[in-house]
Amino acid sequence: MFLGSGMGLPSKGPSIEPISLLLGFVFIEQTILICLLNLSQMRISLTYFICALWCFPILSQNTPDSEGGKIDTLAVDSIAHKGYTLWIRDPSQSVILGEEAYRLANELKYEKGAAFAKRVSGVAHWTLGEPKQALFDLYEGLKLYENLDDLEGISNSKLNIGMVYADIDEDSLALKQFGEAIIGFTQLNLDDRVATAYTKLGTLQMEHGRLDMAHTNISNALNIHTRNNFEYGMAEAHNRLGRLYLEQENLEQAYYHLRESLTLTRKIDDKDGLVNNILQFGRLFKLQHEYELADMHFKLALSRASEMHLKNYRLEILKNLSDLKRETQQPDSALIYFSQYVDLKDSLLTLKKSRQIAGLEFRNELLQKNQELDRLSEKQKNSKTIQWILIIGIWLIVLLSFLLIKSFRQRTKNQKKLFEQQQVIAQKELENQQLKSKDLKGELDTKNRELTSYSMNFVQKNQLLQEFQNKIQEAKKTKSMERIEKILSEMERTIRTSQGKEKDWEDFKQHFENVHPDFFTSLKEKYPDLSSNDLKVAALTRLNLSIKEASNILGISPESTKTARYRLRKKMGLSPEADLFNFLLQFN
């Protein structure tokens, strides 16, 4: 019997444990399968009937709501999540939903929704045996998650990419992706995702004969899934452990895990997992030499695999059926199954090669794209380097210009300050020179005035001496003592008068020239015929003195003063109506 939750392993010879209603179904199917050997014409119909006895109702597949109204991010998430739930049971519909969610997410510019939609369509393409398209979608989703810096999305994408690489025998790439996914999930403390990654990694290790490492990883996954009550993960981990124990021929442990996996796959309606479990139970019964049960399970698994187009399972089942028939001495049947196995293997080999080629094409395209990105990145890097060099160069030029301008301004300022100081010094020196020049000029003027005064006095003395000489000559010629005495008295009186006048005149002249330093010089230059007496009259008139005041100073009568002014007017060529005072104002 097979697929029961209460099945046990016999210790000696064949034995079957009763398992209520399920056991009845098993014997019905066994009977039908025996009849199939003789009733080949009815084989297909009866096979569908057997499947109907085993299958639970399939959940209805809802399409996204097409009602009008605004599509928001919640609708995108809902469509993508629906597609995610169908990627195993109905991958074609999952692709449709994933692509629809991606389209809507792009319209809304909802990057996180677009990334998840690409994951959905990617794993669905993988399930459909389209690794190239699967990798394109998954890598595009990975890029979106990286743009969002979403570590959980990145790790999920890498896990899915690892599954695709494992399927096309790119084991090194698959191991790398699984390892990076585990690291990411561990950082986020996402135990259920870590466990899923452990399961995928363990499966790959088991297929390469590294059973101990596989056992450790899958056992860890089972413990985590059990703690989190994740039934799909538990079913998958139990199945992998059942297969591993079959490889080790530990049939009791294999039976336990396969039975647990079977129960869970039926509960979650995992058709793919159900076929796998039926196949593994067939292997279990074959190892127990329960050939009839093994044959029944293999044929049931073959029927389901054919119905679901699971060619990999069909290949393994045909190989096991061929081996089973050979062991049970049925060479004709063994040859038939082996022939079918070889044909399918060739077909799958071609398909596998095409998938590997598709994967290789993707890797080449990805490599070319990465190289192009590297070139662009290097170009951008070089461009940025050039930009930075230009920026730094410009800043250096600006800085140097600023420093030069500042230095120039400072130097100009210093030069200006020095020039101003030099100007002040030069101005002071000029002023000092002017003062000195003025002092020297004043001193020279004083000397000139003194010389002029001396000259005038010298002239006056000469005139006086000439007058005395004339009187002496007159005295010599006269014989009258009375006349001589008179002449001597006049000379004595003239000397006394001249001495008084000279002293008064010298004092007056000194004060006058202090006030009007150029008067006599200017007047004498214009009228060189003026006598010293004329100059005295002119000076007294310049002071606007009355005739009486001038007479007292000159020591003559007012009439003589009037006569002296008249002679002065005449020598200057002034008319009687002209004001002598105003005329003399111009001389200074």
C-alpha positions in Angstrom: 0.0 0.0 0.0 1.1 3.6 -0.3 0.7 7.2 0.6 -1.0 6.6 3.9 -0.4 8.6 7.1 -0.2 5.5 9.2 2.0 3.3 7.0 4.8 1.4 8.7 7.9 -0.5 7.5 7.9 -4.3 7.7 10.8 -5.9 9.6 10.4 -9.3 8.0 8.8 -9.8 4.6 5.9 -7.9 3.1 3.3 -6.5 5.5 0.7 -3.8 5.2 -0.7 -1.6 8.0 -4.5 -0.9 7.8 -5.2 2.7 7.1 -9.0 3.1 7.0 -10.5 4.7 3.9 -7.2 5.5 2.2 -6.4 1.8 2.1 -9.6 1.1 0.2 -8.7 3.7 -2.4 -5.3 2.1 -2.7 -6.6 -1.3 -3.5 -9.2 0.1 -6.0 -6.4 1.9 -7.8 -4.2 -1.2 -7.7 -7.0 -3.3 -9.3 -7.5 -0.7 -12.0 -3.8 -0.5 -12.7 -3.7 -4.3 -13.2 -6.6 -4.1 -15.5 -4.7 -1.4 -17.5 -2.2 -4.1 -18.6 -5.0 -5.9 -20.5 -7.3 -3.0 -21.3 -4.9 -0.6 -23.1 -7.8 1.0 -25.0 -9.4 2.2 -21.9 -6.1 3.2 -20.2 -6.4 6.9 -20.5 -10.0 7.2 -19.2 -9.4 4.9 -16.3 -6.2 6.8 -15.4 -8.2 10.1 -15.2 -10.7 8.2 -13.0 -7.9 7.1 -10.6 -6.6 10.7 -10.4 -10.1 11.9 -9.6 -10.1 9.5 -6.6 -6.9 11.0 -5.3 -7.2 14.7 -6.0 -8.8 17.3 -3.8 -10.8 20.0 -5.5 -8.6 22.5 -7.1 -9.0 26.0 -5.8 -10.6 28.3 -8.2 -8.3 30.6 -10.0 -9.4 34.2 -9.8 -8.3 36.7 -12.3 -7.6 40.2 -11.2 -10.5 42.5 -10.7 -11.4 44.3 -13.9 -13.9 46.7 -12.4 -13.4 50.4 -13.2 -11.8 52.7 -10.7 -8.4 53.8 -9.8 -5.8 51.0 -9.6 -3.6 51.6 -6.6 -0.6 49.8 -5.1 -2.8 47.5 -3.0 -4.3 46.2 -6.3 -0.8 45.6 -7.7 0.2 43.7 -4.5 -3.0 41.6 -4.6 -2.5 40.6 -8.3 1.2 39.8 -7.8 0.4 37.8 -4.6 -2.2 35.8 -6.4 0.3 35.0 -9.1 2.8 33.9 -6.5 0.4 31.4 -5.0 -0.1 29.8 -8.4 3.5 29.5 -9.6 3.6 25.8 -8.7 0.0 24.8 -9.4 -0.6 26.9 -12.5 2.6 28.6 -13.7 1.1 29.9 -17.0 -1.5 31.8 -15.1 1.2 33.0 -12.7 3.1 34.4 -15.6 0.1 36.3 -16.8 -0.6 37.7 -13.3 3.0 38.7 -12.8 3.2 40.5 -16.1 -0.1 42.3 -15.4 1.1 43.4 -12.0 4.4 44.6 -13.5 2.5 46.7 -16.1 0.3 48.3 -13.5 3.2 48.9 -11.2 5.1 50.7 -13.9 2.1 52.9 -14.6 2.0 53.8 -10.9 5.8 54.1 -10.7 5.5 51.6 -7.9 9.1 50.1 -7.9 8.6 47.7 -5.1 5.5 46.2 -6.7 7.3 46.0 -10.0 10.2 44.1 -8.4 7.9 41.5 -6.8 5.9 41.1 -10.0 9.2 40.3 -11.8 10.0 37.7 -9.1 6.6 36.1 -9.7 6.9 35.9 -13.5 10.5 34.7 -13.1 9.8 31.7 -10.9 6.7 30.9 -13.0 8.9 30.8 -16.2 11.3 28.5 -14.3 8.5 26.1 -13.5 7.5 26.2 -17.2 11.0 25.2 -18.2 12.0 28.6 -19.5 15.2 29.4 -17.7 16.4 32.2 -20.0 13.2 34.2 -19.5 13.2 33.3 -15.8 16.7 34.6 -15.3 15.9 37.8 -17.2 12.8 38.5 -15.0 14.6 37.5 -11.8 17.7 39.6 -12.5 15.5 42.6 -13.4 13.6 42.2 -10.1 16.9 41.9 -8.3 18.1 45.2 -9.9 14.9 46.9 -8.7 15.3 45.5 -5.2 18.9 46.7 -5.2 17.8 50.2 -6.2 15.4 50.1 -3.3 18.1 48.8 -1.0 15.6 46.1 0.0 17.7 43.3 1.5 14.8 40.9 1.9 13.8 41.3 -1.8 17.4 41.0 -2.8 17.8 37.7 -0.9 14.6 36.3 -2.2 15.6 37.1 -5.8 19.0 35.4 -5.3 17.3 32.3 -3.8 15.1 32.1 -6.9 18.0 32.7 -9.3 19.9 29.9 -7.5 17.0 27.5 -8.1 17.1 28.3 -11.9 20.9 27.9 -12.1 20.6 24.5 -10.2 18.0 23.4 -12.7 20.3 24.0 -15.7 23.3 22.4 -13.9 25.1 25.7 -13.3 25.9 24.4 -9.8 28.7 26.9 -8.9 26.4 29.8 -9.7 23.6 28.2 -7.8 25.7 27.6 -4.7 26.9 31.2 -4.8 23.3 32.5 -5.0 22.1 30.2 -2.2 24.9 31.2 0.0 24.3 34.9 -0.5 20.6 34.4 0.1 21.2 32.7 3.4 23.5 35.5 4.5 20.9 38.1 3.7 18.0 36.2 5.4 20.2 35.6 8.4 20.9 39.3 8.7 17.2 40.0 8.7 16.4 37.2 11.1 14.0 35.7 8.5 14.1 32.1 9.7 11.5 30.7 7.2 13.5 32.1 4.3 16.7 30.9 5.7 15.1 27.4 6.0 13.9 27.5 2.4 17.4 28.4 1.2 18.8 25.6 3.3 16.4 23.2 1.6 17.5 24.3 -1.9 21.2 24.2 -0.9 20.8 20.8 0.7 19.0 19.4 -2.4 21.8 20.5 -4.6 24.4 19.0 -2.3 22.4 15.7 -2.2 22.3 15.5 -6.0 26.1 15.8 -6.0 26.5 13.0 -3.4 27.4 15.3 -0.5 24.9 13.6 1.7 26.2 14.6 5.2 26.2 18.3 4.3 22.8 17.9 2.6 21.4 16.2 5.7 22.6 19.0 8.0 21.2 21.8 5.9 17.8 20.1 5.2 17.4 19.1 8.9 18.0 22.7 9.9 15.4 23.8 7.3 12.9 21.3 8.7 13.4 22.4 12.3 12.9 26.0 11.3 9.8 25.4 9.2 8.3 23.2 11.9 8.9 25.9 14.5 7.2 28.4 12.1 4.5 25.9 11.0 5.3 26.6 7.3 3.6 23.6 5.8 5.0 23.9 2.3 8.5 24.2 3.6 7.9 21.3 6.0 6.6 19.1 3.1 9.5 19.9 0.9 12.1 19.3 3.7 10.5 15.9 4.6 10.5 14.9 1.0 14.2 15.7 0.6 15.1 13.9 3.8 13.1 10.9 2.6 15.0 10.9 -0.7 18.3 11.2 1.3 17.5 8.3 3.5 16.6 6.2 0.5 20.0 6.9 -0.9 21.4 5.7 2.4 18.9 2.8 2.4 17.7 3.8 5.8 14.2 2.8 4.9 12.5 3.4 8.3 13.6 7.0 8.3 12.8 7.4 4.6 9.2 6.0 5.2 8.6 8.4 8.1 9.7 11.5 6.2 7.9 10.6 3.0 4.7 9.9 4.9 4.9 13.3 6.6 5.6 15.0 3.3 2.7 13.2 1.7 0.3 14.3 4.3 1.4 17.9 4.0 1.4 18.0 0.2 -2.2 16.7 0.1 -3.2 19.3 2.7 -1.7 22.2 0.7 -2.7 20.8 -2.7 0.9 20.6 -4.0 0.4 18.4 -7.1 4.1 18.5 -8.0 5.1 17.4 -4.5 2.4 14.7 -4.5 3.9 13.2 -7.7 7.3 13.3 -6.2 6.1 11.6 -3.0 4.4 8.8 -4.9 7.6 8.3 -6.9 9.7 8.1 -3.7 7.2 5.6 -2.1 7.6 3.5 -5.3 11.4 3.5 -4.7 10.8 2.7 -1.0 8.7 -0.4 -1.8 11.1 -1.5 -4.5 13.9 -1.5 -1.9 11.6 -3.5 0.4 11.0 -5.9 -2.5 7.3 -5.0 -2.3 7.2 -5.2 -6.1 3.5 -5.0 -6.6 3.1 -1.9 -4.5 6.2 -0.4 -6.1 4.7 -1.1 -9.6 1.4 0.4 -8.6 3.0 3.6 -7.2 5.3 4.0 -10.2 2.4 3.7 -12.6 0.3 6.1 -10.6 3.1 8.6 -10.5 3.7 8.1 -14.2 0.1 8.8 -14.9 0.0 11.9 -12.9 3.4 13.1 -14.3 2.1 12.6 -17.8 -1.0 14.4 -17.1 0.9 17.3 -15.6 3.7 17.2 -18.3 6.3 16.7 -15.6 8.9 15.1 -17.9 11.7 14.9 -15.4 9.5 12.9 -13.1 8.4 10.7 -16.0 12.0 10.1 -16.9 12.9 8.9 -13.4 9.7 6.8 -13.2 10.3 5.1 -16.5 13.9 4.2 -15.4 12.5 2.8 -12.1 9.8 0.8 -13.9 12.4 -0.6 -16.3 14.6 -1.7 -13.4 11.6 -3.1 -11.6 10.5 -5.2 -14.6 14.0 -6.4 -15.1 14.2 -7.5 -11.4 10.8 -9.2 -11.6 11.8 -11.1 -14.7 9.6 -9.2 -17.1 12.0 -8.5 -20.0 9.4 -7.4 -22.5 7.9 -4.8 -20.2 11.4 -3.8 -19.1 12.4 -3.3 -22.7 9.2 -1.2 -23.4 9.8 1.0 -20.4 13.5 1.3 -21.2 12.8 2.3 -24.8 10.4 4.9 -23.6 13.0 6.0 -21.1 15.7 6.4 -23.8 13.4 8.3 -26.1 12.3 10.6 -23.3 15.9 11.0 -22.1 17.0 12.0 -25.6 14.2 14.5 -25.7 15.0 15.8 -22.3 18.6 15.9 -23.1 17.9 18.0 -26.1 15.6 20.1 -23.9 18.2 20.3 -21.2 20.8 21.3 -23.7 18.5 23.9 -25.1 17.9 25.2 -21.5 21.7 25.1 -20.8 22.2 26.9 -24.1 19.5 29.4 -23.1 21.2 29.8 -19.7 24.6 30.2 -21.5 23.1 32.8 -23.8 21.7 34.6 -20.8 25.0 34.4 -19.1 26.7 35.8 -22.2 24.1 38.5 -22.6 24.4 39.2 -18.9 28.2 39.2 -19.2 28.0 41.6 -22.2 25.6 43.8 -20.3 27.8 43.8 -17.3 30.8 44.5 -19.5 28.9 47.3 -21.1 27.8 48.6 -17.7 31.5 48.3 -16.5 32.6 50.3 -19.6 29.9 52.9 -18.9 30.8 52.8 -15.3 34.5 53.2 -16.1 33.6 55.9 -18.6 31.4 57.6 -16.0 34.1 57.2 -13.5 36.7 58.7 -15.8 34.2 61.4 -16.7 33.7 62.1 -13.0 37.5 62.0 -12.5 37.9 64.5 -15.3 35.1 66.6 -13.8 36.7 66.5 -10.4 40.0 67.4 -11.9 38.4 70.3 -13.8 36.5 71.4 -10.6 39.7 71.2 -8.6 41.6 73.0 -11.3 39.0 75.7 -11.5 39.0 76.0 -7.7 42.8 76.2 -7.7 42.7 78.9 -10.4 40.0 80.8 -8.5 42.0 80.4 -5.3 45.2 81.5 -7.0 43.4 84.3 -8.7 41.9 85.3 -5.3 45.3 85.2 -3.7 46.9 87.1 -6.5 44.2 89.7 -6.5 44.4 89.9 -2.7 48.2 90.2 -2.9 47.9 92.8 -5.7 45.3 94.8 -3.8 47.4 94.6 -0.6 50.5 95.6 -2.6 48.5 98.4 -4.2 47.1 99.4 -0.8 50.6 99.4 0.6 52.0 101.3 -2.3 49.1 103.8 -2.1 49.7 104.2 1.6 53.5 104.6 1.0 52.7 107.1 -1.8 50.4 109.0 0.5 53.0 109.0 3.2 55.6 110.1 0.6 53.1 112.8 -0.5 52.7 113.9 3.1 56.4 114.0 3.6 56.9 115.8 0.2 54.1 118.2 1.1 55.7 118.9 4.4 59.1 119.3 2.8 57.5 121.6 0.2 55.8 123.5 2.9 59.1 123.7 4.7 60.8 124.8 1.5 58.1 127.3 0.9 58.5 128.5 4.5 62.2 128.7 4.1 61.8 130.4 0.7 59.3 132.8 2.2 61.7 133.5 5.1 64.5 133.9 2.7 62.4 136.1 0.4 61.3 138.1 3.4 64.8 138.4 4.5 65.9 139.3 1.0 63.1 141.8 0.8 64.2 143.3 4.1 67.8 143.4 2.8 66.6 145.0 -0.4 64.5 147.5 1.5 67.4 148.3 3.7 69.6 148.6 0.7 67.0 150.8 -1.0 66.7 152.9 2.2 70.4 153.0 2.4 70.6 154.1 -1.2 68.0 156.8 -0.7 69.8 158.0 2.4 73.0 157.9 0.5 71.4 160.0 -2.2 70.0 162.4 0.4 73.4 162.7 2.1 75.0 163.4 -1.3 72.3 166.0 -2.0 73.0 167.5 1.4 76.7 167.4 0.9 76.3 169.0 -2.5 74.2 171.7 -0.9 76.9 172.2 1.7 79.6 172.4 -0.9 77.6 175.0 -2.8 77.2 177.0 0.3 80.9 176.7 1.1 81.8 177.9 -2.4 79.4 180.7 -1.9 81.1 181.5 1.5 84.5 181.5 -0.1 83.4 183.9 -2.8 81.8 186.4 -0.4 83.9 188.8 1.6 81.3 189.8 4.0 81.6 188.2 7.4 78.0 188.8 8.0 77.2 186.8 4.9 79.6 184.1 5.9 78.1 183.9 9.3 74.7 183.7 7.8 75.7 180.9 5.5 77.3 179.0 8.4 74.1 179.5 10.5 72.0 178.1 7.6 74.3 175.2 7.3 74.1 174.5 11.0 70.4 174.8 11.0 70.2 172.5 7.9 72.4 169.9 9.7 70.2 170.0 12.8 67.1 169.8 10.7 68.4 166.9 8.6 69.5 165.0 11.7 66.0 165.2 13.2 64.3 164.6 9.9 66.5 161.7 9.1 65.8 160.0 12.3 62.1 160.5 12.1 62.0 159.6 8.5 64.0 156.4 9.1 61.6 155.3 11.8 58.6 156.1 9.7 60.0 154.5 6.6 60.7 151.2 8.5 57.2 151.0 9.8 55.7 151.9 6.4 57.7 149.3 4.5 56.7 146.6 7.0 53.1 147.3 6.0 53.6 148.1 2.3 56.9 146.3 1.5 56.8 146.9 -2.3 55.4 150.4 -2.5 58.6 152.4 -3.0 60.1 149.8 -5.4 57.0 149.7 -7.6 56.6 153.4 -7.6 60.3 154.0 -8.4 60.2 151.4 -11.2 57.3 153.2 -12.9 58.5 156.7 -12.2 62.3 156.7 -11.9 62.5 160.5 -11.9 60.9 160.8 -8.4 63.2 162.3 -5.8 63.4 161.1 -2.2 61.3 164.0 -1.1 58.7 163.0 -3.8 58.7 159.5 -2.3 58.1 160.9 1.2 55.2 162.9 -0.1 53.8 159.9 -1.9 54.1 157.7 1.2 52.3 160.2 3.4 49.6 160.6 0.8 49.3 156.8 0.5 48.5 156.8 4.3 45.7 159.3 3.5 47.2 161.9 5.9 46.0 165.5 5.7 48.2 168.3 4.5 48.7 169.6 8.0 49.7 166.1 9.3 52.1 165.7 6.4 53.5 169.1 7.0 54.4 168.3 10.6 56.1 165.1 9.5 58.0 166.8 6.7 58.9 169.8 8.8 57.6 172.3 6.2 54.7 174.6 5.9 51.3 173.4 4.6 51.8 175.5 1.5 55.1 173.8 0.8 53.4 170.4 1.3 50.7 171.5 -1.3 53.5 172.5 -3.6 55.3 169.2 -3.1 52.0 167.3 -3.9 51.6 169.4 -7.1 55.1 168.6 -8.2 54.4 164.9 -7.5 51.2 165.0 -9.7 53.1 166.7 -12.4 55.9 164.1 -12.4 53.3 161.3 -12.5 51.3 163.0 -15.3 48.1 163.2 -13.2 45.4 165.8 -14.0 44.3 168.1 -11.2 40.9 166.3 -11.0 42.5 162.8 -10.4 42.5 161.5 -6.8 46.1 161.1 -5.8 45.3 158.7 -3.0 43.3 156.3 -5.1 46.0 156.4 -7.8 48.7 155.4 -5.2 46.6 152.4 -4.0 47.7 150.4 -7.0 51.3 150.5 -5.8 52.2 148.0 -3.2 
